[in-house]
Amino acid sequence: MRFVCYFTIVLALHAAAGQAPKQGSTTSADALLSAAIAAQQHHDYKTAIEDYRKVLALKPALGEARANLGSALSADGQFDAAIEEDTKALEVAPDKTAVRMNLGLAYYKKGDMPHAHDLFEMVHKARPSDVNAAVLLAYTDIKVDKIAEAATLLGPQEQGHENDMDYQYVYGYALIETGKEDEGLPRMERVAQATRSVDAYDIAASARMQKSQFAQARADTEAALKIDPKFPGLYTLAGQACDALGDTDASVPDFEAALRENPRDAMANLYLGVTRLKQRDFASAKPLLELALELLPGHPLTRLQLAKLDAMTGKVDEAVATLEDLEKHDPGWMDPHVELAPLYYKLHRAEDGDRERAIVADLQAKQQQAGPHNK
């Protein structure tokens, strides 16, 4: 499941020294520092960066200017430079937690989640009641494959933050990914509705599909498509939901739209190929299924569909070879057995056909005994 963080974290303007310049500071440095802070507060980062550098030329040990310079550089997209300045500021700052937050945010915005995670963890330990720090730590937990830790971290702090959409997004995702979909999905869908987040709708729809809640998945994709029809993979997900609901006709425009956006969308090629195969449009089905297999080498379902295409177009021996290989690698998968039985009879291999029919009957009996939730 894709997870792209939708929320925006604003880099805070932390004063590493915790106070204004001392009286011994030069008037020029004081004026430049005030001008730099004002420029930064007005999002004029170029001017702020220039002025902070002038301050540091006059007073190299002024931690406040150094930390604010790092923050301004990060806001301007100069993440490596920001990391360098924040690291220097950390050496002299009395309030190291504030600078660690800035440094963590610089790594976060750069996309270096392991370093960001380590810093946010230190900030959280120093400020356990800081919800922003907890959310950032939980988000980076997810990005470094510590999803259970994210859910454990945020759960106890949720009271009072039910309407904090950043919090709910990260917590909802962590719940979904740790198997608590019934708790996570309402949170994710509330975030999607409140913020018009296509990403949140996409996560919710994917989770609904996995739970076979196809109508809800379709509703989520429809809402997302109204916001951003170019969101990657959204048309494919919408088509899959329609197909799962048995509305093949409605799925076709979605898959076609997906392929207009990305002709190498593997799932769109596969599903549209399957549809064309059902329609006995073999000429259209073949290139779609072949491209799907190229994009997903060895993909069992795609190989099954190509075997069906071979069988339907007279290439019985090729179909049997593929189906036998699929059966060998997954004996409990019913579909290859179902397809093999009539092909064996066609090849006058009645004993093999009888065996496949018996296997199918046995698998069906086991599925019925296990019940729908355990299939």
Buried (B, 14 or more C-beta within 10 A) or exposed (E): EEBEBBBEBEBEBBBBBEEEBEEEBEEEBBEBBBBBBEBBEEEBBEBBBBBBBBBBEBBEEBBBBBBBBBBBBBBBEBBEBBBBBBBBBBEBBEBBBBBBBBBBBBBBBBEBBEBBBBBBBBBBEBBEEBBBBBBBBBBBBBBBEBBBBBBBBBBEBBEEBEEBBBBBBBBBBBBBBBEBBEBBBBBBBBBBBEBBBBBBBBBBBBBBBEEEBBEBBBBBBBBBBEEBEEBBBBBBBBBBBBBBBEBBEBBBEBBEBBBEBBEEBBBBBBBBBBBBBEEEEEEBBBEBBBBBBEBBEEBBBBBBBBBBBBBBBEBBEBBBEBBBBBBEEEEEBBBBBBBBBBBBBEEEBEEBBEBBBEBBEEBEEEBEEEEEEEE
